[in-house]
């Protein structure tokens, strides 16, 4: 079982917190010698495989890490330009990890806003007044669960379809938000959540949920 991501969306549809808690299984890492037998191209500020499939590496996969150093867009975390680095024979042999392109911060902001709109449409389409809006969306690889508070804050969790106890987890996250964000004198409502205690307690709650599947009384 796994919990993939947590999103917190304010009542205006703005993303104020996001956390990825799961590394995709569809990643492949391989050590290459020069010249690289894959064709890489820059697309949408990401370095993608344009030609050549082997050992779990597919066309469309992005370069996620080089020699264990994460890649953000077209640069490594230590500031090296990916295509330039891989074009230099002196840098070989080199270990490269490939996988599905990760969402950028701007894409996450846009998707949060889109879900906010879909949530409102779901409420308006209801044949009865007072609809709660979208509470769950299901695909073959994940379920999206949403809990909206009376003040309009939405807590969204993406999880494995088999993961149990998500309703309890959503309310636990709301409890953590109330205790460690709202009670923080430096936090402003509707603004991004930057609180170490919130981060720590959220990660702990996700670990407990993944192991136990649910939260019992008093947890």
C-alpha positions as CSV (number, residue, x, y, z in Angstrom):
1,X,0.0,0.0,0.0
2,X,1.1,3.6,-0.5
3,X,0.1,7.2,-0.2
4,X,1.5,9.2,-3.1
5,X,0.8,12.9,-2.4
6,X,-0.9,15.4,-0.2
7,X,-2.3,18.7,-1.4
8,X,-3.8,21.5,0.7
9,X,-5.9,24.0,-1.4
10,X,-7.3,27.2,0.0
11,X,-10.9,28.4,-0.5
12,X,-9.8,30.5,-3.5
13,X,-8.3,27.5,-5.3
14,X,-4.7,28.3,-4.5
15,X,-2.2,25.5,-3.6
16,X,-0.8,26.3,-0.1
17,X,0.9,23.0,0.6
18,X,2.1,20.0,-1.3
19,X,4.0,16.9,-0.3
20,X,5.1,13.8,-2.3
21,X,5.6,10.8,-0.1
22,X,6.2,8.1,-2.6
23,X,8.9,7.3,-5.2
24,X,7.4,5.9,-8.4
25,X,8.2,2.3,-9.1
26,X,8.6,2.9,-12.9
27,X,12.1,4.3,-12.6
28,X,15.2,2.8,-14.1
29,X,18.8,3.5,-13.3
30,X,21.8,2.4,-15.4
31,X,25.5,3.2,-15.8
32,X,26.5,4.3,-19.3
33,X,29.8,4.6,-21.1
34,X,30.6,7.2,-23.8
35,X,28.9,7.8,-26.2
36,X,25.5,7.7,-24.7
37,X,23.3,5.2,-26.7
38,X,20.1,7.2,-26.1
39,X,19.0,10.4,-27.8
40,X,18.1,13.1,-25.2
41,X,16.3,16.3,-26.0
42,X,15.1,19.3,-24.1
43,X,11.3,19.6,-24.0
44,X,9.3,21.9,-21.7
45,X,12.4,22.6,-19.6
46,X,12.9,18.8,-19.0
47,X,15.6,16.5,-20.5
48,X,13.6,13.6,-22.1
49,X,14.5,10.4,-24.0
50,X,13.6,11.1,-27.6
51,X,15.0,7.8,-29.1
52,X,16.2,4.5,-27.8
53,X,14.5,2.1,-25.4
54,X,16.3,-0.4,-23.2
55,X,16.3,-1.9,-19.7
56,X,13.1,-0.3,-18.6
57,X,14.0,3.1,-20.1
58,X,11.2,4.4,-22.4
59,X,10.8,7.2,-24.9
60,X,9.3,10.1,-23.0
61,X,11.1,9.3,-19.7
62,X,12.9,12.2,-18.1
63,X,16.4,12.3,-16.6
64,X,15.7,12.3,-12.8
65,X,19.2,12.0,-11.4
66,X,22.9,11.8,-12.5
67,X,25.3,10.0,-10.2
68,X,22.8,10.1,-7.4
69,X,22.3,13.9,-7.7
70,X,18.7,14.9,-8.4
71,X,17.9,16.7,-11.6
72,X,15.5,19.7,-11.6
73,X,14.4,20.5,-15.1
74,X,17.5,20.9,-17.2
75,X,19.9,21.3,-14.3
76,X,21.3,19.1,-11.6
77,X,20.8,20.0,-8.0
78,X,24.4,21.2,-7.9
79,X,23.9,23.5,-10.9
80,X,25.3,21.5,-13.8
81,X,23.5,21.8,-17.2
82,X,22.4,18.2,-18.0
83,X,22.9,18.0,-21.7
84,X,26.3,19.8,-21.5
85,X,27.4,17.4,-18.7
86,X,26.4,14.3,-20.6
87,X,28.0,15.6,-23.8
88,X,31.5,15.6,-22.1
89,X,33.4,12.3,-22.5
90,X,35.4,13.1,-19.4
91,X,32.3,12.7,-17.2
92,X,31.9,9.0,-18.1
93,X,31.1,6.4,-16.9
94,X,28.0,8.0,-15.5
95,X,24.9,6.7,-13.7
96,X,21.6,8.1,-14.9
97,X,18.2,7.5,-13.4
98,X,15.2,7.8,-15.7
99,X,11.5,7.9,-15.0
100,X,8.2,9.6,-15.7
101,X,8.6,13.4,-15.7
102,X,7.9,14.9,-12.3
103,X,5.3,17.7,-12.1
104,X,6.8,21.2,-11.8
105,X,5.7,23.7,-9.1
106,X,3.7,25.6,-11.8
107,X,2.0,22.5,-13.0
108,X,1.0,21.6,-9.4
109,X,-0.5,25.1,-8.9
110,X,-2.4,24.8,-12.1
111,X,-3.8,21.3,-11.3
112,X,-4.9,22.4,-7.8
113,X,-6.8,25.3,-9.4
114,X,-8.4,23.0,-11.9
115,X,-9.5,20.6,-9.2
116,X,-11.0,23.5,-7.2
117,X,-13.1,24.3,-10.3
118,X,-14.1,20.7,-10.8
119,X,-15.1,20.5,-7.1
120,X,-17.4,23.5,-7.6
121,X,-18.9,22.0,-10.8
122,X,-19.5,18.8,-8.9
123,X,-21.5,20.7,-6.3
124,X,-23.5,22.6,-8.9
125,X,-24.4,19.4,-10.8
126,X,-25.9,17.8,-7.8
127,X,-29.7,17.3,-8.0
128,X,-29.9,18.1,-4.3
129,X,-28.8,21.2,-2.5
130,X,-25.9,21.2,-0.1
131,X,-23.8,18.7,-2.0
132,X,-20.4,18.0,-0.5
133,X,-18.7,18.2,-3.9
134,X,-16.1,15.7,-5.1
135,X,-15.0,13.3,-2.4
136,X,-13.3,10.7,-4.4
137,X,-12.0,10.1,-8.0
138,X,-10.8,6.6,-9.0
139,X,-8.5,5.4,-11.7
140,X,-6.8,2.1,-12.2
141,X,-3.6,3.2,-10.5
142,X,-4.7,5.6,-7.8
143,X,-7.6,7.2,-5.9
144,X,-8.0,10.9,-5.2
145,X,-9.7,11.6,-1.9
146,X,-10.9,15.0,-0.8
147,X,-12.1,16.5,2.4
148,X,-13.4,20.1,2.5
149,X,-13.7,21.9,5.8
150,X,-16.5,24.3,6.7
151,X,-14.1,27.2,6.0
152,X,-13.5,25.9,2.4
153,X,-10.0,24.5,2.9
154,X,-9.5,21.3,0.9
155,X,-7.3,18.4,1.9
156,X,-6.5,16.1,-1.0
157,X,-4.7,12.8,-0.8
158,X,-3.6,10.6,-3.7
159,X,-3.2,7.0,-2.7
160,X,-3.0,3.4,-3.9
161,X,-6.6,2.2,-4.7
162,X,-6.1,-0.6,-2.1
163,X,-5.0,1.8,0.7
164,X,-7.5,1.7,3.6
165,X,-8.2,4.4,6.2
166,X,-8.0,7.5,4.0
167,X,-11.1,9.2,5.5
168,X,-9.4,8.9,8.9
169,X,-6.1,10.2,7.5
170,X,-7.8,13.2,5.9
171,X,-9.3,14.2,9.3
172,X,-5.9,13.6,10.9
173,X,-4.3,16.0,8.5
174,X,-7.0,18.6,9.2
175,X,-6.2,18.1,12.9
176,X,-2.5,18.6,12.2
177,X,-3.3,21.7,10.2
178,X,-5.3,23.1,13.0
179,X,-2.7,22.4,15.7
180,X,0.5,23.3,13.8
181,X,-0.5,25.9,11.2
182,X,-3.6,27.7,12.5
183,X,-2.1,28.0,16.0
184,X,1.2,29.2,14.6
185,X,1.4,33.0,15.4
186,X,3.5,33.5,12.2
187,X,1.1,31.8,9.9
188,X,-1.4,33.9,7.8
189,X,-4.6,32.3,6.7
190,X,-4.8,31.2,3.0
191,X,-1.1,31.6,2.6
192,X,1.5,28.8,1.9
193,X,2.2,26.6,4.9
194,X,5.9,26.7,5.9
195,X,6.0,25.1,9.3
196,X,8.5,22.4,10.4
197,X,6.2,20.9,13.0
198,X,3.4,20.6,10.4
199,X,5.9,18.8,8.0
200,X,7.1,16.5,10.7
201,X,3.6,15.5,12.0
202,X,2.2,15.1,8.5
203,X,5.1,12.7,7.6
204,X,4.5,10.7,10.8
205,X,0.7,10.5,10.1
206,X,1.4,9.2,6.5
207,X,3.8,6.6,7.9
208,X,1.3,5.4,10.4
209,X,-1.5,5.3,7.8
210,X,0.6,3.3,5.3
211,X,1.6,0.7,8.0
212,X,-1.8,0.4,9.8
213,X,-4.2,1.4,7.1
214,X,-6.3,3.4,9.5
215,X,-6.3,5.6,12.6
216,X,-7.8,4.2,15.8
217,X,-9.4,6.2,18.6
218,X,-7.1,8.7,20.2
219,X,-4.4,8.5,17.4
